Amino acid sequence: MSESTGTLLAPSIPLPPARRLADPADFQRPLLYYVGIVRQNLGKIALVTLALTILGIGICALLPQINAGTAMVAVDRQAQPQGVGDDKLLTTGDDQFMATQMNLLQADVVLRPVAEKYNLLEREHQLSRYIFWRYSPDKERMIREAPIKLKKLKIQREPNTYILTITYKDRDPQIAADVANGIADSYLQNIFATRVKETGRLTTSMEQQLMDLKQKMESSHLALMKYQKELGTADPEQKTSVLVAKLQALNAEYSAAEGDRISKQSTFSAARKGTLPSLQATDLQKETEAANAARANLALVASTYGTGHPEYRKAAAQLQDAEQTMEINRQQIVARTGVDYHQSEMRERMLSQAVTDTKRDVDDLTARSFEYTRLKHEADAAEVVYQDLFSKIKQAGINSELKNNVIRLADAARPPAKPIFPNWFLMVPACLVLFGAMSSLYFVSRELTDESVKDPLHIQHALGVRVICTLPKVDGKLLRLVAPNSTLRSFDKHGPSLDGGFFFEGVRHLRSYMALAPGATGRKSVLVTSALPGEGKSTIALSLAMAQAEQGKRTLLIDADLRQSTLEKLVQLERQPGISDFLTGKRELTGLYRPVPGTQNLFLLGSGTAMPLPISLLGARINEMLEHAYKEFDAIVVDSPPLLGCAETLDLAVATDATLLAARSGETSMGSLRSVMETLSRVNVHVAGVVLNQSSTIASDKTYKAYRRYYTALRSA
């Protein structure tokens, strides 16, 4: 809190020149404000936290214990590449492979034998919706036939390892360990059975193929031997080697002749169409150059002399002669290419005939050996396939033995020594932290949503008026007068204090402020009011009046609360005629002032006879009453009714020199205090400040504690 305690001086933040009413929501509180809230409610927070923790521990203690059994399955990565031949195993370090194994561990084919053996559906209450209610037989049958899903099963992969942990939770530690081991065994057996079945299926298929290949190989060898006997030689292909070589040479020559014929045919066709290849076009280069020169000359003559000039006709004749010469030479070249084409065509036909004759001889010779070659190839291929298949059958048997050791049970589950729930070592600190944070949040949120006035800075920001002092909260009667020769004593919750205790020190500060504040010179009367009843305005008025009288000033305390008078009770005087009697004209003021017992220089003007409608009389003669009092007294303190709901308070506020607003910390709402300020502002009443009464935050303030030690030491002395 930013207000100083002890004498509780007003905040040092300067007020704006003109009074303004701000929105309280715009006030930004520092972080220490929230820390202060937690410190103020630390005892309550501790009590609530402890109660909730004990409640949580009690509830957890009533719940059944939960035990966890954990089995570990290892994927032996080093055993993978030890396969024989080209049949290599999948890399188990791959995340996809490990994820596949985790899913297989939760497959129905793995879980169902274990669930049926240990009745896990019943133990997990999957066959009952509530504790005393089960599903119908048809629904129960559907659940049993559906894929098994165990709620208390957890499959995890240890980070950066090739180990899968199988954890099952149950009340019985032995059941938890047995189920975890059972799932691991079922998983390994399922893998083993799958591999054996696959290997057996593969072996049976290969053996059948092996028998078929063996029969085919034997029949091919018998047919080959029979054909060799018919030909009278072991290798008929040697007889055809010479003819084959000749045929190859003729084929090569025929291919060359065919290519030459195609080339010359294309040249001849292009020449006939008017397009000469580059070689023939070279022969016409001279004629082409002459024709181009004649065209250029013709164009020059046409541009120089015109088309009707003799030189133009001469140049045109020269161009015609050059083009005719070029055409004659081109026709000769076309004729030559035609002769070459016909010669190459004839040569191609001759070679084609030779190739056909030689090929016929080769075919006749190889016709009988073709079947021999086919039979030999079939026999050799059957033998190769037979040997390869026989080798793979051996490899499949060896690899099946190696694969069985890739995934293994690394560590079997054992019954745990202690349950995982409840874990008191973790639960108690967690509950304390959690409930402590929740309690702190609750008290902070309650404080933030509390619309009552507590913070002087907040009041100053919202209302534009100072909080002059903050008075402590006390138990029982705040003030009482004792024997006539005794002084005023204050009582707080720690017991009676010495004269000039903490509460009265605040009142004295209020007195000094009212006397020394700028513009206070000449002020003699002060009105003490509040927004609503029960905010301590009468006590503050009495205390301020007694503080004024303490300095030797003749002080008049006026009880202007004609509706509910309390000052006469506080000073232990009987009710006698007062203000109401003066207002009705029954008595004069001079005889109505009464001295307060036990306090010098303090006089009381009581409320007098109770009146039903005091507003009808109070406003007319209040100024007259105050003018009369100004002549006889040095200071006047007026206790008025609450402003909200009592109209006569406005007349009293306008008539007095200054007005003090009493607000009860934690009780008076900021809205009601704002309404009072707005009402007083409309009639231009000078508000000296606010007195924050019954504050519960002072007792924790360092200044208050320092004053208590100071006064305690003084009393001990």
C-alpha positions in Angstrom: 0.0 0.0 0.0 1.3 3.4 -0.8 -0.3 5.5 2.0 1.9 6.1 5.0 0.6 4.9 8.3 1.3 6.1 11.8 -0.1 9.6 11.4 -1.2 8.4 8.0 -0.2 11.4 5.9 -2.1 11.8 2.6 -0.5 10.5 -0.6 2.2 12.6 -2.0 0.9 12.5 -5.6 -0.2 16.0 -6.5 -3.9 16.4 -7.4 -4.9 18.0 -10.7 -5.9 21.7 -10.6 -9.6 20.9 -11.1 -11.4 18.1 -9.5 -12.3 15.3 -11.9 -14.1 11.9 -11.6 -12.2 9.2 -13.4 -13.2 5.7 -14.3 -11.8 3.3 -11.6 -11.1 0.7 -14.3 -8.5 3.0 -15.8 -6.4 2.8 -12.6 -3.4 0.6 -13.2 -2.0 -1.0 -10.1 1.6 -2.1 -9.7 2.7 -5.6 -9.3 3.4 -5.0 -5.6 -0.3 -4.3 -5.1 -1.1 -7.9 -5.9 1.8 -9.1 -3.8 0.3 -7.1 -1.0 -3.1 -8.8 -1.4 -1.4 -12.2 -1.1 0.5 -11.1 2.0 -2.7 -9.7 3.6 -4.5 -12.9 3.1 -1.5 -15.2 3.6 -3.1 -16.8 6.7 -6.4 -17.5 4.9 -4.5 -18.8 1.8 -2.5 -21.1 4.0 -5.6 -22.4 5.8 -7.6 -22.9 2.6 -4.6 -24.6 1.0 -4.1 -26.9 3.9 -7.8 -27.8 4.1 -8.0 -28.5 0.4 -4.8 -30.6 0.5 -6.1 -32.6 3.4 -9.3 -33.1 1.6 -7.5 -34.2 -1.6 -5.3 -36.5 0.3 -8.3 -38.0 2.1 -10.1 -38.6 -1.2 -7.0 -40.2 -2.7 -6.6 -42.4 0.3 -10.2 -43.7 -0.1 -9.5 -44.5 -3.8 -8.1 -48.0 -4.6 -4.3 -48.2 -5.2 -3.1 -48.6 -8.7 0.0 -50.7 -9.5 1.9 -50.8 -12.8 3.7 -53.8 -14.3 6.2 -53.0 -17.1 7.8 -55.4 -19.5 10.5 -54.4 -22.0 10.8 -55.7 -25.6 14.1 -55.1 -27.4 14.6 -54.9 -31.2 18.1 -56.2 -31.8 19.4 -53.9 -34.5 22.7 -55.7 -34.8 21.0 -59.0 -35.7 19.3 -57.6 -38.8 22.0 -57.6 -41.5 23.1 -61.2 -40.7 20.7 -62.7 -43.3 22.1 -65.1 -46.0 22.1 -64.1 -49.6 20.1 -61.2 -50.9 17.2 -61.6 -48.4 18.0 -58.8 -46.0 15.9 -57.7 -43.0 14.2 -54.4 -42.7 16.1 -51.7 -40.7 14.5 -51.7 -37.3 16.0 -48.3 -36.5 13.5 -46.8 -38.8 10.8 -44.8 -37.0 8.2 -46.3 -39.2 9.2 -49.8 -38.3 9.1 -49.0 -34.6 5.7 -47.3 -34.9 4.4 -50.4 -36.7 5.6 -52.6 -33.9 3.8 -50.4 -31.3 0.6 -50.7 -33.3 1.0 -54.5 -33.5 1.4 -54.7 -29.8 -2.1 -53.2 -29.5 -3.6 -55.4 -32.2 -6.6 -57.6 -31.3 -4.7 -60.8 -32.3 -2.1 -60.0 -29.6 -4.5 -58.7 -26.8 -7.4 -61.1 -27.1 -5.6 -64.2 -25.6 -4.4 -62.1 -22.7 -7.7 -60.4 -22.1 -9.6 -63.7 -22.1 -7.1 -65.3 -19.8 -7.2 -62.6 -17.1 -10.8 -61.4 -17.7 -9.6 -57.9 -18.4 -12.8 -56.7 -19.9 -14.5 -57.3 -16.5 -11.6 -55.9 -14.6 -11.7 -52.7 -16.6 -15.5 -52.5 -16.3 -16.0 -52.4 -20.1 -19.0 -54.7 -19.7 -20.8 -52.4 -17.3 -21.9 -48.8 -17.8 -22.1 -48.1 -14.1 -21.0 -49.9 -11.0 -24.2 -51.8 -10.4 -25.5 -51.9 -14.0 -24.4 -54.2 -16.8 -25.0 -54.2 -20.5 -27.6 -56.5 -22.1 -26.4 -60.0 -23.2 -26.5 -58.9 -26.9 -24.5 -55.7 -26.1 -22.0 -57.7 -24.0 -21.6 -60.2 -26.9 -20.9 -57.4 -29.3 -18.3 -55.9 -27.0 -16.6 -59.3 -26.6 -16.5 -59.9 -30.3 -15.3 -56.3 -31.1 -11.5 -55.6 -31.3 -10.0 -55.6 -27.9 -8.9 -52.2 -26.6 -7.4 -52.1 -23.1 -7.8 -48.8 -21.3 -5.1 -49.4 -18.8 -2.5 -50.5 -21.4 0.3 -48.1 -22.4 2.9 -48.8 -25.1 5.9 -46.5 -25.3 9.2 -46.3 -27.1 12.1 -45.3 -24.9 13.7 -42.1 -26.5 16.8 -42.8 -28.7 16.5 -46.6 -28.1 15.1 -49.6 -29.8 13.2 -50.7 -26.7 9.4 -50.9 -26.4 7.9 -50.8 -22.9 4.6 -52.5 -22.2 2.9 -51.1 -19.1 -0.4 -52.3 -17.6 -2.1 -50.8 -14.5 -4.3 -52.7 -12.1 -5.2 -52.9 -8.4 -3.5 -56.2 -8.0 0.3 -55.9 -8.6 0.6 -59.5 -9.6 -2.1 -59.1 -12.3 -0.4 -56.0 -13.6 2.9 -57.8 -14.0 1.3 -61.0 -15.5 -0.7 -59.0 -18.1 2.3 -57.0 -19.2 4.3 -60.3 -19.6 1.4 -62.0 -21.3 1.1 -59.2 -23.9 4.8 -59.4 -24.5 4.7 -63.2 -24.9 1.6 -63.0 -27.1 3.3 -60.4 -29.3 6.5 -62.5 -29.7 4.5 -65.7 -30.3 2.4 -64.0 -32.9 5.6 -62.8 -34.7 7.1 -66.2 -34.5 4.0 -68.0 -35.7 3.6 -65.5 -38.6 7.2 -66.0 -39.7 7.0 -69.8 -39.4 3.8 -69.9 -41.3 5.2 -67.6 -44.0 8.4 -69.6 -44.2 6.5 -72.9 -44.4 4.2 -71.6 -47.1 7.2 -70.4 -49.1 9.1 -73.6 -48.6 6.2 -75.7 -49.8 5.8 -73.6 -52.9 9.5 -73.8 -53.7 9.6 -77.6 -53.2 6.7 -78.0 -55.7 8.5 -75.8 -58.2 11.7 -77.8 -57.6 10.0 -81.1 -58.5 8.5 -79.6 -61.7 11.8 -78.2 -62.8 13.5 -81.5 -62.1 11.1 -83.4 -64.3 11.4 -80.8 -67.1 15.2 -80.9 -66.9 15.3 -84.7 -67.2 12.9 -84.8 -70.2 15.0 -82.0 -72.0 18.2 -84.1 -71.5 16.5 -87.2 -72.9 15.2 -85.4 -76.0 18.6 -83.8 -76.6 20.4 -87.1 -76.5 17.9 -88.6 -79.0 18.4 -85.8 -81.4 22.2 -86.0 -81.3 21.9 -89.7 -82.1 19.8 -88.9 -85.2 22.2 -86.2 -86.5 25.2 -88.4 -85.9 27.2 -85.6 -84.3 27.4 -84.0 -80.9 27.5 -80.4 -82.3 25.6 -79.9 -85.5 26.2 -76.2 -85.3 29.8 -76.5 -86.6 28.6 -77.5 -90.1 26.8 -74.3 -90.6 29.6 -72.0 -89.4 31.1 -71.4 -92.9 27.7 -70.7 -94.6 26.8 -68.5 -91.7 30.0 -66.4 -92.2 29.3 -66.1 -95.9 25.8 -65.1 -95.2 27.0 -62.5 -92.8 29.4 -61.0 -95.4 26.7 -60.9 -98.0 24.3 -59.3 -95.6 26.8 -56.6 -94.8 27.5 -56.0 -98.5 23.7 -56.0 -99.2 23.1 -53.5 -96.4 25.8 -51.2 -97.8 24.3 -51.5 -101.3 20.8 -50.8 -99.9 22.1 -47.7 -98.1 23.8 -46.5 -101.3 20.7 -47.0 -103.3 18.6 -45.1 -100.8 21.0 -42.2 -100.8 21.2 -42.0 -104.6 17.4 -42.4 -104.8 16.9 -39.4 -102.5 19.4 -37.4 -104.5 17.7 -38.2 -107.8 14.2 -37.4 -106.4 15.5 -34.1 -105.0 17.1 -33.2 -108.4 13.9 -34.0 -110.2 12.0 -31.6 -107.9 14.5 -28.8 -108.5 16.5 -29.1 -105.3 20.1 -30.1 -105.9 22.3 -31.4 -103.1 25.3 -29.4 -102.1 27.8 -31.3 -104.3 25.8 -30.9 -107.5 24.9 -27.3 -106.6 28.7 -26.6 -106.7 28.7 -27.5 -110.4 26.2 -24.7 -111.1 28.0 -22.1 -109.0 29.5 -20.3 -111.9 26.1 -20.1 -113.8 24.3 -19.1 -110.6 26.8 -16.3 -110.0 26.4 -15.1 -113.6 22.5 -15.1 -113.3 22.7 -13.2 -110.0 25.0 -10.6 -111.6 22.6 -10.2 -114.5 19.7 -9.7 -112.1 21.6 -7.1 -110.2 22.6 -5.3 -113.4 18.9 -5.4 -114.6 17.8 -3.8 -111.3 20.5 -1.1 -111.6 19.5 -0.3 -115.2 15.8 -0.2 -114.3 16.4 2.2 -111.5 18.8 4.4 -113.6 17.1 4.5 -117.1 13.7 3.0 -116.6 12.0 -0.1 -118.2 11.6 1.5 -121.6 15.3 2.3 -122.2 17.4 0.1 -124.7 19.9 -0.5 -121.9 17.1 -2.1 -119.9 16.2 -4.4 -122.8 19.8 -5.4 -123.2 20.2 -6.2 -119.6 17.0 -8.2 -119.6 18.3 -10.3 -122.6 21.6 -11.0 -120.7 19.6 -12.2 -117.7 17.5 -14.5 -119.9 20.7 -16.1 -121.5 22.2 -16.7 -118.1 19.1 -18.4 -116.8 18.8 -20.6 -119.8 22.5 -21.7 -119.5 21.9 -22.5 -115.8 18.8 -24.6 -116.6 20.6 -26.6 -119.3 23.4 -27.5 -116.9 20.9 -28.4 -114.2 19.1 -30.8 -116.5 22.4 -32.5 -117.3 23.1 -33.0 -113.6 19.7 -34.5 -113.0 20.4 -37.0 -115.8 23.7 -38.0 -114.3 22.0 -38.6 -110.9 19.4 -40.8 -112.5 22.0 -43.0 -114.1 23.8 -43.4 -110.8 20.5 -44.3 -109.1 19.6 -47.0 -111.6 23.1 -48.6 -111.4 22.9 -48.8 -107.6 19.4 -50.3 -107.8 20.6 -53.0 -110.1 23.5 -53.9 -107.8 21.1 -54.1 -104.8 18.9 -56.5 -106.6 21.8 -58.8 -107.4 23.1 -58.8 -103.8 19.6 -59.5 -102.6 19.3 -62.5 -104.7 22.7 -63.8 -103.5 21.7 -63.3 -99.9 18.4 -65.1 -100.5 20.2 -68.1 -102.1 22.8 -68.3 -99.3 20.2 -68.0 -96.6 18.2 -70.8 -98.1 21.3 -73.0 -98.0 21.9 -72.0 -94.4 18.3 -72.7 -93.4 18.4 -76.1 -95.0 21.5 -76.9 -93.1 20.3 -75.5 -89.8 16.8 -76.7 -90.0 17.7 -80.0 -88.4 20.0 -78.5 -85.8 17.5 -75.9 -84.6 15.5 -78.3 -82.6 18.8 -79.6 -81.1 19.7 -76.0 -80.0 16.3 -75.4 -78.5 16.4 -78.6 -76.5 19.9 -77.8 -75.3 18.9 -74.3 -74.1 15.9 -75.7 -72.3 17.9 -78.3 -70.6 20.6 -75.8 -69.5 17.9 -73.2 -68.3 16.1 -75.9 -66.3 19.3 -76.9 -64.6 20.2 -73.3 -63.7 16.7 -72.6 -62.3 16.8 -75.8 -60.4 20.1 -75.0 -58.7 19.0 -71.4 -57.9 15.7 -72.6 -56.4 17.5 -75.2 -54.3 19.9 -72.6 -53.0 17.0 -70.2 -52.0 15.3 -73.0 -50.1 18.4 -73.4 -48.0 18.7 -69.6 -47.4 15.0 -69.4 -46.4 15.5 -71.9 -43.7 18.6 -70.2 -42.3 17.1 -66.7 -42.5 14.0 -67.8 -40.7 16.1 -68.9 -37.7 18.0 -65.6 -37.8 14.8 -63.5 -37.9 13.4 -65.1 -34.9 16.1 -63.5 -32.8 15.6 -59.9 -34.0 12.7 -59.0 -31.5 13.1 -60.4 -28.1 11.9 -60.0 -24.5 14.5 -57.8 -22.8 13.0 -57.7 -19.3 10.0 -59.4 -17.9 7.6 -57.5 -15.6 7.6 -58.1 -11.9 5.0 -57.2 -9.3 5.9 -53.6 -8.1 6.9 -53.0 -4.5 4.7 -49.9 -4.2 1.8 -48.5 -6.2 2.1 -45.6 -8.6 -1.1 -44.1 -7.2 -1.3 -42.6 -4.8 2.2 -41.2 -4.9 2.3 -39.2 -1.7 5.8 -37.9 -2.3 4.7 -36.1 -5.4 1.0 -35.6 -4.6 1.4 -33.7 -1.4 3.7 -31.0 -2.8 1.7 -30.9 -6.0 -1.5 -30.3 -4.0 0.1 -27.7 -1.9 1.4 -25.8 -4.9 -1.8 -26.2 -6.9 -4.3 -25.3 -4.1 -2.0 -22.5 -3.0 -2.0 -21.0 -6.4 -5.8 -21.5 -6.7 -6.3 -19.9 -3.3 -4.0 -16.9 -4.1 -5.8 -16.5 -7.4 -9.2 -16.5 -5.6 -8.2 -13.9 -3.1 -6.6 -11.7 -5.7 -9.6 -12.0 -8.0 -12.0 -11.3 -5.1 -10.0 -8.3 -4.2 -10.0 -7.0 -7.8 -13.7 -7.6 -8.2 -14.4 -5.9 -4.9 -15.9 -2.5 -5.5 -15.4 -1.3 -2.0 -12.8 1.4 -1.3 -9.6 0.3 0.2 -6.7 1.9 -1.6 -6.1 5.6 -1.1 -4.4 6.0 -4.4 -7.3 4.3 -6.1 -9.7 6.8 -4.4 -7.6 9.7 -5.3 -7.4 8.6 -9.0 -11.1 8.0 -9.3 -12.5 10.9 -7.3 -9.8 13.5 -7.6 -9.8 14.1 -3.8 -7.2 13.3 -1.2 -7.5 10.6 1.4 -6.4 12.6 4.4 -5.8 9.7 6.8 -6.5 6.0 7.2 -7.7 4.8 10.6 -7.2 1.3 11.9 -9.8 -1.4 12.4 -10.6 -2.0 16.1 -12.6 -4.5 18.0 -15.6 -3.6 20.2 -16.3 0.1 21.0 -13.8 2.3 19.3 -13.8 5.1 21.9 -15.2 5.5 25.4 -15.0 8.1 28.1 -14.0 7.0 31.5 -13.8 9.0 34.8 -14.0 12.8 34.4 -10.3 13.3 35.0 -9.3 10.6 32.4 -8.3 11.3 28.9 -9.5 9.7 25.8 -8.3 6.2 25.3 -8.2 4.1 22.1 -8.6 0.4 21.8 -7.5 -1.8 19.0 -7.5 -5.6 18.6 -4.2 -5.9 20.5 -5.7 -4.3 23.6 -5.7 -0.8 25.1 -2.9 1.4 24.0 -1.3 4.4 25.7 -2.7 8.0 25.5 -2.3 9.2 22.0 -2.5 5.7 20.5 -2.5 4.8 16.9 -6.1 5.6 16.2 -6.0 9.0 17.9 -2.7 9.9 16.3 -4.5 9.6 13.0 -7.3 11.8 14.3 -4.7 14.4 15.4 -3.2 14.3 11.9 -6.7 15.0 10.5 -7.0 17.9 12.9 -3.6 19.3 11.8 -4.4 18.9 8.2 -7.7 20.7 8.5 -5.9 23.6 10.2 -2.8 23.8 8.1 -4.0 22.8 4.6 -3.9 25.6 2.0 -6.9 27.9 2.2 -7.8 26.6 5.7 -7.3 30.0 7.4 -10.7 31.3 8.5 -12.4 28.0 8.5 -14.2 27.2 11.7 -16.8 24.7 10.8 -16.4 21.2 9.2 -19.1 18.8 8.3 -18.5 15.0 8.7 -20.7 12.9 6.5 -20.7 9.6 4.7 -22.4 8.0 1.8 -24.3 5.3 3.8 -25.0 4.6 7.5 -22.5 2.6 9.6 -19.3 4.0 8.1 -18.1 5.7 11.4 -18.8 9.3 10.7 -20.1 10.0 14.2 -17.0 8.5 15.8 -14.8 10.5 13.5 -16.7 13.7 14.3 -16.4 13.1 18.0 -12.7 12.2 17.8 -12.0 15.3 15.6 -13.8 17.5 18.1 -11.9 16.1 21.0 -8.7 16.6 19.2 -9.6 20.2 18.6 -10.5 20.7 22.3 -7.2 19.0 23.2 -5.4 22.1 21.8 -7.4 24.5 24.1 -9.9 25.5 21.5 -13.5 26.0 22.5 -15.0 23.3 20.3 -18.7 22.7 19.6 -19.8 19.2 18.5 -23.2 19.5 16.7 -25.3 16.3 16.3 -27.2 17.3 13.1 -28.4 13.7 12.5 -32.0 14.3 13.6 -33.0 10.9 12.3 -30.6 8.7 14.3 -28.7 10.5 17.0 -25.6 8.7 18.5 -23.3 11.3 19.9 -25.1 11.7 23.2 -24.6 7.9 23.8 -20.9 8.1 22.9 -20.3 10.8 25.5 -22.6 9.2 28.0 -25.1 12.1 28.2 -28.8 11.8 28.5 -30.9 13.1 25.7 -32.0 16.6 26.2 -33.4 19.5 24.1 -31.3 20.3 21.1 -31.3 21.4 17.5 -34.8 20.2 16.8 -36.1 22.4 19.6 -34.2 25.4 18.3 -35.6 24.9 14.8 -39.1 24.6 16.0 -38.7 27.8 18.1 -39.1 26.1 21.5 -35.7 26.9 22.8 -32.8 29.3 22.3 -29.3 28.2 21.4 -27.6 29.7 24.4 -29.1 27.2 26.8 -28.7 24.1 24.5 -24.9 23.8 24.7 -23.7 21.2 27.2 -20.1 20.4 28.2 -18.8 16.9 27.5 -17.8 15.1 30.7 -14.1 14.3 31.1 -13.0 16.6 28.2 -12.2 20.3 28.7 -13.2 22.9 26.0 -15.6 20.4 24.3 -19.3 21.2 24.1 -22.2 19.2 22.6 -25.3 20.5 20.8 -27.5 17.4 20.7 -30.2 16.6 18.2 -33.0 17.2 20.6 -36.6 15.9 20.2 -36.9 13.4 17.3 -38.6 14.8 14.2 -40.3 12.9 11.4 -39.3 15.4 8.6 -36.2 17.3 9.7 -35.6 18.6 6.2 -38.6 20.9 6.4 -37.0 22.9 9.3 -33.2 22.3 9.1 -32.5 24.1 5.9 -34.3 27.4 7.0 -32.3 28.2 10.2 -29.0 26.3 9.8 -27.1 29.4 8.9 -28.5 31.2 11.9 -27.4 28.4 14.1 -23.9 28.4 12.7 -23.6 32.2 12.9 -24.5 32.0 16.6 -22.0 29.3 17.2 -19.2 31.1 15.4 -19.4 33.9 18.0 -18.9 31.6 21.0 -16.6 28.8 19.7 -13.3 28.5 18.0 -14.1 25.3 16.1 -17.3 23.6 15.1 -17.7 20.0 14.1 -21.0 18.9 12.6 -22.1 15.3 12.5 -24.7 14.9 9.7 -26.9 12.1 8.3 -25.6 10.0 5.4 -25.8 12.1 2.3 -27.4 9.4 0.0 -31.0 9.3 1.1 -31.0 12.3 3.4 -31.6 15.6 1.7 -30.8 17.8 4.7 -27.2 16.9 4.4 -26.8 19.1 1.3 -28.0 22.1 3.3 -25.5 21.4 6.0 -22.7 20.9 3.6 -23.4 24.2 1.8 -23.6 26.0 5.2 -20.3 24.7 6.6 -16.8 25.8 5.6 -15.5 22.3 4.6 -16.8 18.7 4.3 -15.1 15.5 5.3 -16.3 12.2 3.8 -16.1 9.2 6.0 -15.7 5.9 4.1 -15.4 2.4 5.7 -12.6 0.4 4.2 -13.9 -2.8 2.6 -17.6 -1.7 3.0 -18.2 1.5 1.3 -18.5 1.0 -2.5 -16.7 3.2 -4.9 -20.0 3.8 -6.7 -21.6 5.3 -3.7 -18.6 7.5 -2.9 -18.6 8.7 -6.5 -22.3 9.5 -6.2 -21.6 11.6 -3.1 -18.8 13.5 -4.9 -21.0 14.2 -7.9 -23.8 15.5 -5.7 -21.5 17.8 -3.7 -19.8 19.0 -6.9 -23.1 20.2 -8.3 -23.7 22.5 -5.3 -20.0 23.6 -5.2 -19.3 22.2 -1.8 -15.6 22.2 -0.7 -14.6 18.6 0.1 -11.5 18.7 2.2 -10.8 15.0 1.8 -11.8 11.4 2.6 -11.1 9.6 5.9 -10.7 5.9 5.3 -12.0 4.3 8.4 -11.8 0.7 9.8 -8.9 -0.2 7.5 -7.7 -3.8 7.9 -4.5 -3.3 5.9 -2.8 -1.0 8.5 -2.0 -3.8 10.9 0.3 -5.3 8.4 2.0 -2.1 7.5 5.6 -1.6 8.6 5.0 2.0 9.9 2.2 0.7 12.1 4.4 -2.0 13.5 7.2 0.6 14.1 4.7 2.9 16.0 3.5 -0.1 18.1 7.0 -0.9 19.2 7.6 2.7 19.9 4.5 3.1 22.1 5.1 -0.2 23.8 8.6 0.8 24.7 7.3 4.2 26.0 4.7 2.5 28.2 7.3 0.1 29.6 9.5 3.0 30.5 
